[in-house]
Amino acid sequence: MSSFGEKKILHLMLALDRGALIPMPIWDNVKGLRGLRSLLVESNEYSWSRVILPQLFDKLICLRALKLEVRGWRSCENYIKEIPTNIEKLLHLKYLNLFCQREIEKLPETLCELYNLEHLNVSGCRNLRELPQGIGKLRKLMYLYNDRTESLRYLPVGIEELIRLRGVTKFVVGGGYDRACSLGSLKKLNLLRECWICGLGCVSDAGEARRAELEKKKNLLKLGLHFCHSRDGDEEQAGRRENEEDEDERLLEALGPPSNLKELRID
């Protein structure tokens, strides 16, 4: 690594073996990395010290692309637990990939200061419970990849302000959460290709479904509609389940998927 000292490195990829530590001495000794434009870190498993990310964010303020990705599904105690609040220093960041960082439960509000962010990938972050409430400030965001986020309870109010947004893998309607966006928030989004709408069992207003104007999403080719209700097997719930099924039918009719849809899945 010492041979890099006199060079200006713009792009760096680290492919680490299982259990390997992120080599912090690289950042301490190589001044040329301060102008780094892309840092791509991926492996089946690697270890993080709590001090590493804050130091990286302090030093690598010219980053445009940051990938902190885990490949594979091995159990590991050293996943990233949280994203430091000083990520706001990466003002030039356009691409952030946190694929399969399964221990992250939430993202800091300071992430919403990254006004140039265009791609955010949290797919596979299965313990992620919520996205930042200020997500509406990310006006340049074009793609939000959030499939396999089973713990994600809702998308925040403000998602409808992202008029450049072209892709949301999973649109989660959060009934019962004051900070959750409504189904009607889909109206302003010009989604491309595919989208999976979850939590429709929490929506009882067919008018809200009509306000989503799904039939106008001409560029949407694949659509998933997920109705989720509790099923505890109690006999006294039978009438409630019957009402839920009736509501689901009315909601499905009100949604009116676009006519040019290639694939429709209802669950």
N, C-alpha and C positions, 0 to 999 in steps of 0.2 A: 504493500500500500504506500510505502514511503516514496516510491517512484512516481506516484501521482501528484506529489507535492507541487510541482512547477506547472501542472496542467490545469486547464479550466474544464472541469467535467460538467456536461450538461444533462446527461442521461445515465442513470444507474439502475441496474436490475440485480437483485440479490435472490438467488435460489438456494434456500437453506436446507440442510439435512435435518432429519427428525431430531428435535430437542436442542438444536443449535441456538445459541444466543445471537441476538443482533449485535454485530461488532461495533460497539460504541467508539473505540479508539479511532475508527475511520473519521468520524466527525470532529474529533478533538484535534487530529493531526493534519488534516488535509484542508487547507484554506480554499483550495480550488472548488470544493463542493458547495461552498456558500451560494454559488450561482446556479445550483442544480435546478433543472427545469422539470425533470421527472424522476421519481423514485418508485420503483416497482419491487415489492417484496412479496414473495410467495413461497410456500412450502407445504408439505403435508402436516408439519407441526414445527413450531418454533417458540422460543421463550422470550418473554418481554419483561424487562425491569420497569418498574413504575416511573423511573426517572427518564427513560429513553425518549418517549414521545414528547414530553414538554420541552426537552432539550432540542429535539429535531425541529419542532415548530418554531422555537426561538431562532434557530440558525438558518433554516432552509426556507426563507421567506419569499424566494423567487419561484417556488414550485408551481407548476401548472397541472401536474398529474401526480397523484399519490395513490398507490395500491398497497394495501396491507391485508393481503388475502391468504386464507387458509384453504388448502386443497385436501380433500379427504375427510373422513368422519371419525377419526380416532379420538378417544377421550384424552383430554389434555387439561392440566391445571393452570396452564400459563397463557391462555388466551388473553387478549386485551380485555380488561374489565370495564374501562371507561375511556372516552376520548377527552383529553385535557381541554380545558376552557380556552387555552391560548391558541387553539386552532384558528382563531380569528386573525392571527397574524399572517396566515397564508392567503393574503388578499388576492393573489393572482390565480388561485387554484380554480381549475375548470373541471377536473375529474377526480372524484373520490370513490375508491372501491374498498369496502369493508367486508367483502364476501366471506360468509361463514365464520365471522367473529361471534361465536355463539354466546359469549358471556356478557356482551354489551346489552344493557337494559334500556338505556336511553341515550340520546345524543344531546350535547350541550346547546343551550340557546345561542351561544356565541357562534355556532356553526352558521347561523342565519346572517352573519356579517360578511360571509363570503359571496359578495354580490356578483362575482364572475362565474360561480359554479353552474355548470351545465349538465353534468352527469353525477348522480348519486346512487351508489349500489350498496344496498344493505341486505341483499338476498342471502338467505341462509343464516341470518342473525336471529335465531329462533327464540331468544329470550328478550328481544327488543320489544318493549311494551308501548313506547310512544315516540313520535317524532317531535322536533322542536315546535313550540307554539308559534314562533315567528317565521315559520316556513314560507309564508306569503311574501317575505322580503327577498326571497331568492328569485327575482324576476327573470333571470336568464336560464333558470332550470328547464331543461328539455326532457330529461329522462330520469325517472325514479324507478329503480329496480328493487322490488321488495317482496318477491315471492319467497316461500318457505320461511315466513316470519309469523309463526303460529301464535305468538304472544301479542302481536300488534293489535291493540283494541280498537283503534280508530285512526283516521287521518285528521289533522287539526283544521279548524276553521282558518281560512286563508289560502287553502290549496286552490280554491277557485280563482285566485288572483294571478296564478301562474299561467298566463295566457300563451306562453311559449311552450308549455308542457305538451309533449307529443306522446309520451309513454309513461303509464303507471301500471306496473305489472298487477298489483292488487289494490283495488279501491275499497277501503274498509269503512263501512258505515257504522258509527258507534252510537247506538241507541243508549240513552241514559247518561251520556257524557256531555256536559255543557260546552266543553271545548272542542267537541267533535264536529266535523263538517257534515252537512246534510247530503242526501242523495241528489238533491237538486243542484249541488255544486258541480256536478258533471256537465251541466249545461254549457259552461264557458270553456270547457276543455276540448280541444280538437285532437282527440286521441287517434293514434295510428296503430294499425296491425291488430293488437290484442289487449284485452283487459279482463280481469277477474274481479267481479263485484261481490264482496263478502258482507255478511251481517244483514242481509235483506230481511231476515226474520225479525229484526228490531224495527222495521218500518211498517207502520200500520196505515199510513196516509197514501192512498193511491194518487192523490194530487201531487204529492212530493215526487212520486215516480214519474209522472208526466212532465214535471218541470225539468227533469234530467234531459229530456229530448234526445233519447238514445237513437231514435229513428233518423236523426240528422247526422249521425256520426258515419258519414259515407266512407271514411277511410278505415273503419274498424272491421276487421276480417274475422277475428275470433273473439268470442264473448263467453264468459262464464258467469253464471248467476248462482250464488250460494245462499240458500235459506237455512238458517241454523236455529233450531229450537231445542230446549232441554227435553230429554226423554227419560223420565225417572221411573216409569212403569206404574205409578200410583193410579188407582182406578179413578180417583176424583179429578185427575188431569185429563180424562178422556174427552170431556166436553170442551175443555180449553184447546186441546190439540185439534179437534174438529174445527173450531173457530179459526185457529191458526192456518189450517189448510185452506179455508175459504178466503182468508185475507191474502194468503200467498197467491192464490189464483187471480184475485183482483189486481194484486200488485204486478204480477207477471203480464197481465193483459195491458195494464197502464204503461209498463216500461216500453213496449213496442220496439223490439230490436230492429236495427236497420235492415232493409230488404236485401242488400248486397252482402250480407254476412255469409261467410263460408263455413263457419263452425259455431254451433251454439251448444253449450253444456249447462244443464240445470241440475243442481245438487241440493 
